[in-house]
């Protein structure tokens, strides 16, 4: 047969030809090493690919260990998922091969294994701070909250407007502005600033689309170094036409404000180990009860 050579890898030799079955290769699992524990008869690894706070335990033969297999290194592990005998985890990966794709010098790596670094220390390394569980959890919550906000407005017929970041508007004196200039000249022939609000642009757009919103970066240049001041943050703004009273505005703002804590709690509840140490919450809690629990911790 002209294709017999192509079929050979898929034929199991102990079966008759008419009973051959394709041999599916074991999947490759990538991730970064969170811990390495080598014993006489077994090698344990914990790797994390960023999809969850929880790491996957790798069980391997000690012969697979090499000097590049250290905390922080990037690896690809090929093996089979099996049921774990330990109560703290449901599954573990029985490794057949371990390939180090990105070695890491554990002595020079600023994050150390089994050490709880203060956030002030972690923030010194912008390229690594997202590997910290606390800061990583905040980014996950922010991602989910952003998606929920966009979903809320789109489900209610709002048009998303990308308002400009560079603008000549002071937006009703909302705050001190960061001015943009090139060698002490005006790049646009008029003073230009980083936006403090997209409100004025949204009001114009509401005259065509009725319901509009924006969710983008805003900047404030107040000379304050306190924890309560942010030089840059993301702000949700909405405008709608044909309103008759304040109640019309409240019917839009109230659901989205109430949905925020619920979304956050759902994310924290989904984590097996919450870095914020919230109490165990029964699934039967109503949205209002979830909000009350959440507000008691902020």
C-alpha positions in Angstrom: 0.0 0.0 0.0 1.4 3.4 -0.9 0.6 4.8 2.5 1.7 1.8 4.6 4.7 3.7 6.0 2.4 6.5 7.3 0.2 3.9 9.0 3.0 2.1 10.8 3.2 4.5 13.8 -0.5 4.0 14.5 -0.5 0.2 14.4 -0.2 -1.7 17.7 1.9 -4.8 16.9 0.1 -7.0 19.4 -3.3 -6.6 17.5 -4.3 -8.1 14.2 -4.2 -5.6 11.3 -8.0 -5.3 11.1 -8.2 -4.3 14.8 -5.5 -1.6 14.9 -6.3 1.5 16.9 -4.7 4.9 16.8 -2.2 5.6 19.6 -3.0 9.0 21.0 0.2 10.7 22.4 0.1 12.0 25.9 -0.7 15.8 26.1 2.0 18.3 26.9 1.4 20.5 29.9 3.4 23.8 30.0 3.9 25.9 33.1 6.3 27.5 35.5 7.8 25.5 38.4 6.5 26.6 41.8 8.3 23.9 43.9 10.7 21.0 43.4 11.0 18.1 45.9 13.3 15.3 45.1 13.2 12.0 47.1 15.0 8.8 46.6 12.3 7.0 44.7 10.1 9.9 43.4 10.4 13.4 42.1 7.6 15.9 43.0 7.0 19.2 41.1 4.3 21.8 41.3 3.8 23.8 38.1 1.4 26.6 37.3 0.3 27.9 33.9 -1.5 31.0 35.1 -5.0 29.6 34.5 -5.7 29.3 38.2 -4.2 30.0 41.6 -3.9 26.3 42.1 -0.8 24.4 40.9 -0.7 21.0 39.3 1.4 18.3 41.1 3.8 16.4 38.8 5.0 12.9 39.9 8.0 11.7 38.1 10.9 9.3 38.3 14.0 10.8 39.9 16.0 10.1 36.7 14.0 13.0 35.0 15.6 15.5 37.3 18.3 17.8 36.0 20.1 20.9 37.3 17.9 23.3 35.2 14.8 22.1 36.9 14.5 24.8 39.5 12.0 27.2 41.0 10.9 29.7 38.4 11.9 27.7 35.4 9.5 27.2 32.5 8.9 23.5 31.6 6.8 21.3 29.3 5.7 18.0 30.9 4.3 15.1 29.0 2.4 12.4 30.8 -0.9 11.1 32.0 -3.4 12.6 34.3 -4.3 10.1 37.1 -6.4 10.2 40.2 -4.4 11.5 43.1 -4.3 9.4 46.4 -4.0 12.6 48.4 -7.1 14.3 49.8 -5.9 17.9 49.0 -6.1 17.3 45.2 -8.2 15.4 42.8 -5.7 14.7 40.0 -2.0 14.7 39.4 0.2 14.3 36.4 2.4 11.2 36.1 5.3 12.5 34.0 7.0 10.6 31.2 9.2 13.4 30.0 10.1 16.8 31.4 11.6 19.4 29.1 13.0 22.7 30.5 12.2 25.4 27.9 13.4 28.3 30.1 15.9 27.7 32.8 15.9 30.0 35.9 18.9 30.7 38.2 17.3 30.2 41.6 20.1 32.2 43.3 19.6 35.3 41.1 15.8 35.0 40.8 14.4 37.8 43.1 11.3 35.7 44.2 12.3 32.9 46.6 10.5 29.6 47.1 8.4 29.3 50.3 8.9 33.0 51.1 6.0 35.5 51.5 7.5 38.6 50.1 5.9 42.0 51.1 4.1 43.7 48.3 6.5 46.7 48.5 9.3 44.2 47.6 7.4 42.5 44.8 6.5 45.9 43.2 10.2 46.5 42.6 10.1 43.9 39.8 7.3 44.9 37.4 8.0 41.9 35.1 7.5 39.4 37.9 4.9 40.9 40.3 2.1 39.3 38.4 3.4 35.9 39.6 2.6 36.9 43.2 -0.7 35.3 44.3 -2.1 38.5 45.8 -1.4 40.8 42.8 -2.3 38.0 40.4 -5.7 37.6 42.1 -6.3 41.4 41.8 -5.6 41.2 38.1 -8.0 38.2 37.7 -10.8 40.2 39.6 -10.1 43.2 37.5 -10.4 41.2 34.3 -13.7 39.6 35.4 -15.1 43.0 36.5 -14.1 44.6 33.2 -15.9 41.9 31.2 -19.0 42.1 33.5 -19.2 45.9 33.0 -18.9 45.6 29.2 -21.5 42.8 29.2 -23.9 44.8 31.3 -23.9 47.8 29.0 -24.0 45.8 25.8 -26.9 43.7 27.1 -28.8 46.9 27.7 -28.2 48.4 24.3 -25.4 50.8 25.0 -22.8 51.7 22.3 -19.2 51.6 23.5 -17.3 54.8 22.6 -13.5 55.0 22.7 -13.1 58.6 23.9 -9.7 60.2 23.2 -6.9 59.9 25.8 -5.1 63.1 24.5 -7.5 66.0 24.5 -7.6 69.8 24.8 -10.7 69.6 27.1 -10.4 70.3 30.8 -13.8 68.7 31.3 -15.3 71.3 33.7 -12.2 71.5 35.8 -12.5 67.9 37.1 -8.9 67.8 38.3 -5.3 68.9 37.7 -4.1 67.8 34.2 -1.0 66.2 32.8 0.1 68.5 30.0 1.6 67.1 26.8 4.4 69.0 25.1 7.4 68.4 22.8 10.5 70.5 23.7 8.3 73.1 25.4 6.1 73.5 22.3 2.5 72.6 21.6 2.5 69.5 19.4 -1.1 70.2 18.2 -0.6 74.0 18.1 -2.9 74.2 21.1 -2.4 73.0 24.7 -3.1 69.2 25.0 -3.6 67.1 28.1 -4.2 63.6 29.2 -7.9 63.2 29.7 -9.5 63.5 33.2 -12.9 62.3 31.9 -14.7 61.3 28.7 -17.9 63.0 29.7 -17.9 65.8 27.1 -17.2 63.4 24.2 -20.0 61.1 25.4 -22.5 63.9 25.6 -21.9 64.5 21.9 -22.2 60.9 21.0 -25.4 60.5 23.1 -27.0 63.0 20.6 -26.7 60.3 17.9 -26.8 56.9 19.7 -29.0 57.7 22.8 -27.2 55.2 25.0 -23.4 55.3 25.2 -20.7 54.4 27.6 -16.9 54.5 27.9 -14.5 52.6 30.1 -10.9 53.8 29.7 -7.9 55.3 31.4 -8.2 58.7 33.1 -5.4 60.8 34.7 -5.2 63.2 37.6 -2.1 65.3 38.3 -2.8 66.3 41.9 0.5 66.5 43.8 -0.3 63.9 46.3 1.6 60.7 47.2 -1.1 59.3 49.6 -2.6 55.8 49.1 -5.9 57.5 48.3 -4.6 59.3 45.2 -4.3 57.6 41.8 -2.4 59.3 39.0 -4.0 56.9 36.5 -7.1 54.8 36.8 -9.9 53.3 34.7 -13.3 55.0 34.9 -16.8 53.9 33.8 -18.9 56.7 32.3 -22.3 56.5 30.6 -24.7 59.1 29.0 -28.2 58.6 27.9 -30.7 60.8 26.1 -34.4 61.4 26.7 -34.3 61.1 30.5 -37.2 62.6 32.6 -35.9 62.4 36.1 -33.1 61.3 38.4 -34.9 58.0 38.7 -34.1 57.2 35.1 -30.4 57.6 35.9 -30.6 55.5 39.1 -32.2 52.6 37.1 -29.0 52.4 35.1 -26.4 53.1 37.9 -27.9 50.9 40.7 -27.8 47.5 38.9 -24.2 47.9 37.8 -23.0 49.2 41.3 -24.7 46.2 43.0 -23.4 43.7 40.5 -19.8 44.6 41.2 -19.5 43.1 44.7 -21.4 40.0 43.7 -19.1 39.4 40.7 -16.0 39.8 43.0 -17.4 37.4 45.6 -18.1 34.8 43.0 -14.5 35.0 41.7 -13.1 34.7 45.3 -15.5 31.8 46.1 -14.3 30.0 43.0 -10.7 30.0 44.3 -9.9 26.9 46.3 -7.7 29.0 48.6 -8.7 32.7 48.8 -5.7 35.0 49.4 -8.1 37.4 51.0 -9.2 34.9 53.7 -12.9 35.5 53.3 -15.1 33.1 55.2 -16.7 30.0 53.6 -19.9 31.2 52.0 -22.9 29.0 51.4 -24.0 28.8 47.8 -27.6 29.6 48.8 -26.8 33.2 49.7 -28.9 35.8 47.8 -27.3 38.6 45.9 -28.2 41.1 48.7 -26.7 38.8 51.4 -23.5 38.5 49.3 -23.3 42.3 49.0 -23.7 42.6 52.8 -20.9 40.1 53.4 -18.7 41.8 50.9 -19.1 45.3 52.3 -18.3 44.1 55.8 -14.8 43.2 54.5 -13.9 46.4 52.7 
